[in-house]
Amino acid sequence: MKYMLLMQFSAQNVDFPKLDEWQPQEIQAHIRFMKETNAELAAAGELVDAQGLAMPEQARIVRSHSGGAPVVTEGPFPESKEWVAGWWIVDCETEQRAIEIAAAVSAAPGPGGRPLNMPIEVRQVMAAPPSEL
C-alpha cells in the first residue's frame, strides 16, 4: 500500500528556531539525514517519491474565476497557517511500517543536532474510490 507522509509546520506546532536562524552545518546535517533516509528507503524498495518544497512566501493560491482570468493570491503564510514543507510517498506492507518511517523522519536533526520531532501526517494513497461510492 502507498502512503503519503506530509511534513507540516505552523507557528503553533514547532519549538525550534526558523531555518534562517540555523548554523550552516546544522542545515547540512539535516539535509544529509534526509538524503540518507531516502537512500535507505529506496534500497528497501519503499520509496516512491520524496520532495522538499520552497518556503511558503513563494507559494501562490490559484482559484478559477467564472469566465475570467484565475485569481492568484500569495500564501499560505507560516505565521498564521499550517504549511507543507515536503512529502514522501512510500510503498510498504502495512500502515504500521508507514508510521515507523514517519517517526524516523520526524526525528531529523535540527539546531545542536537535537531531534526536531516534526509533525508528520500519514495518509494512505487511495488506489480507487471507496466501494460505497
PEVENNOR-V316251 format. One record per backbone hydrogen bond with DSSP energy under -1.0 kcal/mol. CO is the residue of the C=O (numbers start at 1). NH is the residue of the N-H. Records with the same first field share a line. If there is no record, write none. Layout:
BEGIN
CO = NH  NH
END
This chain:
BEGIN
1 = 92
2 = 125
3 = 90
4 = 123
5 = 88
6 = 121
7 = 85
9 = 83
18 = 21
19 = 22
23 = 27
24 = 28
25 = 29
26 = 30
27 = 31
28 = 32
29 = 33
30 = 34
31 = 35
32 = 36
33 = 37
34 = 38
35 = 39
36 = 40
37 = 41
38 = 42
39 = 43
40 = 44
41 = 46  47
42 = 45
46 = 91
49 = 89
51 = 87
55 = 58
56 = 59
59 = 75
61 = 73
63 = 71
65 = 68
71 = 63
73 = 61
77 = 80  81
83 = 9
85 = 53
86 = 7
87 = 51
88 = 5
89 = 48  49
90 = 3
94 = 98
95 = 99
96 = 100
97 = 101
98 = 102
99 = 103
100 = 104
101 = 105
102 = 106
103 = 107
105 = 108
106 = 118
108 = 116
110 = 113
111 = 114
114 = 110
119 = 8
121 = 6
123 = 4
130 = 133
END
